């Protein structure tokens, strides 16, 4: 923006205000004078014409023209300077007499059709003013008062022509004089302003220029000349400042020269210190490496014997033992699991501290994951006779994409702490949402207990590493003090948070939130509860939270629920004679309460045959005893929808609502799969053939380009790292010169960093999926790029029966429905062994169920994949060791990437996990030396697979 100079300001503040003020004053007074002259002319004319009109009444009545002419002639001569002509007209608008015979009497005459005005009127012409006044006969005899008031007797009128030239001349003279004064004042102000500019602004400008030169470093610049007043003091100040700056500059230059000499000496000392720091850094790196090696060795040395202890302890527990021996062995197992949990906590904390913890994004079921977690936690709560209750908001989506293992880990940490620090009462788990939309959901899980709580001092250190609320020497509660720290870090890694509310001796409430993507496709089967709609159930549960949670489940199934919280209400409900289809009884199983429970079953059995129990125990013997006493089923708390549905419906009648029939049909399209690993390519082809009608394979990018030049594909799955031609190069070739420039190409790789996904999408890939490929992931891709109706289940789909015959109510209650009456049959739920939460992190060498899942439940293909991995592992191990010894990072990345892809489909979760972590670290730029602890663990798992896989394959071959 242009800055206004001092000279401009002087002009703005002197000449312009003076001119504007002068114009305003001149305009005001000129206009006032103009109006005054107009009014003066009007008043003077009226004072002339009105007396003449009065005096003319008698002569015009008497027709005395001479007298009237003498009268108006005298008036005309007396006011000749403004009067142009005076004329008298009769009542019938005829000229009677005039003072100027050469004047234009027609101008003065009233226009035809107009009446004579009753008062003096004015008509303005360009150069003249015409005044007309009626001549009234005041001596005329009136007939009535109304005629006198409203209609005076008019005998004629006088018209007088006034000349406006003299008045206009005076008005114009006034304007000229006023604006001449304004111009004179403005000129005078301009003279003073320019004199001010000369005496003030020019010296100021010279001083500004001098200051600019001084600022540019020309310290010898000075302001010269003799100035007036304060400007002279300013000039002297600027010159003194320039002198001071010059002196300071010289002094500073001398200081810089000295500082340069000192700096050179300091640099020599810094070089010596850098050498010492480099030596110290190497020592610190060596110490850190030793620490990492110790951590890895400790993990290996402790977990290996612990796995043996735990495994053989469990094996011995399966043999006939005395009660004392069983008690001792269970104590050994619990202690070993506790130690294993401590080791796993330390390793997790170490990974989080080094930012090596990876949060997965895989499809999972929220409710299934929570039920699996509570299966682990329930035995511990039952041992302490605690009520463990779960409540999941019914509106929550079940199919999500996230890290289910880490979510379960946080739930276990919080719930295990709640159980640990609660001696009696209730531990409740509530799951709700903070935000849900079509793509993302933010969940909040709250764990509330009635335990010991914490005081204010304990609350301050609760999230400190290796810190616990109980820091006394005589520790009542075990643990490493890392559980909450790990949970806090995991919650934040999942874009959530963790917090608590507690009161000493009143219990605690811990909550954590996390974010997941909403999976638009169902992953698992849905419970079929149509047979339970409108069924009556009497539900007794004294614990409020458990009663509310289960009642919401039953109400969501559209059952008619009658919840009661006391035996008195229960008896009253029975006495009312309502026809209940089921009775669900939640009860304590302490020795004194068991007798009451058996009596209650016996009393209810005659009225409600279908009695189901929910108890705080998972003892098979106790459950069998209660079923033998008359109950249809006995559930172990907490009650979950799947267990409750299986209990209320007879096992043969319990069906599941699978994906629609269209999901099992093959899509009539041709798909191209590209991968350099033969085993992976074979598996990808097998999985795709379950979804589409035809699959073409290629082992490298060049083969894929050749195929794409000859035929059109509906979808292309492209591996990234391949010999001959990699996936990105093949993508560009396919897009530029084949029949498939518009075909969707999906990037497929065993691993990619978060930034690598964006990079692949920028390169031109339509989407991105990671190995291992499974049916759900493939269905996701086909869902996005194929026909939506093939995968979305129909809301109105019914479960068909082979004979199209509905299940009868009597069959539901008595359990006589046969297998032919339904299509989907679920086998009875196996009895769960007592498993402690510490089994959650236990090492698993080969997971056959995972291998089957990864190969689409194709056992022969799973065996072939595992055998192929086993055959390649010895050579892979040698090559990786060689690359490590030679520090060949690029070769190491290739080998690890290839092995990671192979592990994705062979059910070796721990080897796959550590391989995945190493590949992530290598792609992030970490050196192989910094990953020595991970490589220790890697070779440990690799050796275990080499040892275990042959035995597994042998057992599978014999089965």
Secondary structure, DSSP 4 states (H G I P E B T S, - for coil): -PPPPHHHHHHIIIIIHHHHHHHHHHHHHHHHHHHHHHHHHHHHHHHHHHHHHHHHHHHHHHT-HHHHHHHHHHHHHHTTTTEEEEEEEETTS-EEEES-TTS-HHHHSPPTTPPPPSS-EEEE-SSEEEEEEEEE-TTPPPSSHHHHHH---EEEEEEEEEE-HHHHHHHHHHHHHHHHHHHHHHHHHHHHHHHHIIIIIHHHHHHHHHHHHHHTT-TT----S---HHHHHHHHHHHHHHHHHHHHHHHHHHHHHHHHHHHHHHHHHHHHHHHHHHHHHHHHHHHHHHHHHHHHHHHHHHHHHHHHHHHHHHHHHTS---HHHHHHHHHHHHHHHHHHHHHHHHHHHHHHHTT------EEEEHHHHHHHHHHHHHHHHHHTT-EEEEEE-TTS--EEEE-HHHHHHHHHHHHHHHHHT-SSSEEEEEEEEEEE-SSEEEEEEEEEE-S----HHHHHTTTSTT--S--SSS-SS---S-HHHHHHHHHHHTT--EEEEEETTTEEEEEEEEEEEEPSS--SPEE--GGGTT-EEEEE-SSHHHHHHHHHHHHHTT-EEEEESSHHHHHHHHHTT---SEEEEEE--SHHHHHHHHHHHHHHHTT-S-EEEEES---HHHHHHHHHTT-SEEEESSP-HHHHHHHHS-GGG--EE-S-HHHHSPEEEEEEEE-S-HHHHHHHHHHHHTTEEEEEEESSHHHHHHHHHHS--SEEEEESS-SSS-HHHHHHHHHHHSTTTTSEEEEEES---HHHHHHHHHHT-SEEEESSP-HHHHHHHHHHHS-GGGTSPPTT-----TT--PPPHHHHHHT---GGG-S---PPPPPPPP--GGGGG---S--HHHHHHHTTT-HHHHHHHHHHHHHHHHHHHHHHHHHHHTT-HHHHHHHHHHHHHHHTTTT-HHHHHHHHHHHHHHHTT--TGGGHHHHHHHHHHHHHHHHHHHHHHHHHHH-
